[in-house]
């Protein structure tokens, strides 16, 4: 029996600051600020160039379909960007995209709903919104599919997505409680930040006595190297 070991890295990158006043931007398809977009693209292109020299391979890109992620991804690579709806931000229903100032000043009842949601997001579903449980399942299904895809390649991966999505993935990798409000209020995933996850895949090749074929037993070990670091760390 021989054991084959493969090392890969997934870089989870939150999109840049959006062009809009503070609000709960979930499925609302708002663009990223031009300066934020340009700064992210510059940093990512530099990092990609360094990786291609060091590893002689092209990074694979995955992205949420929302423009604040996909526009940046497409500007960074000439390769195909793998778009996954499962990597979209949570749908916040009737409060999605509504300015915080509008809710606070003109819709106090809706503002109170939002405050209750932040205190207990798993129990207090917003009107017409995606439940946190459904969001968690959707993201983890997309994450499992991504891991399955990259298992067939030797490339590292960049995923441009959203803060809520990154938190769901971290909760799964680190065995955290995805229902805990602290995951959303105390774990800071800033715009244009990167979270680095290392994957070690081990495949044991077992030669059968009959000689009829080779059986493979695969296992994966995921570890988090850093969370929410400035994107500039990639090019250092």
Secondary structure, DSSP 8 states (H G I E B T S, - for coil): -EEEEEEEEEEEEE---BSSSSB--SS----B-HHHHHHHHHHHHHHHHHHHHHHSS--EEEE-SSHHHHHHHHHH-SS-EEE-GGGS----GGGTT-BHHHHHHH-HHHHHHHHHHHH-TTT---TT---HHHHHHHHHHHHHHHHHHHTT----EEEEE-HHHHHHHHHHHTT--TT-THHHHTS---TTEEEEEEEEEEEEEEE-TT-S-EEEEEEEEEEEEEEEEEGGGGG-
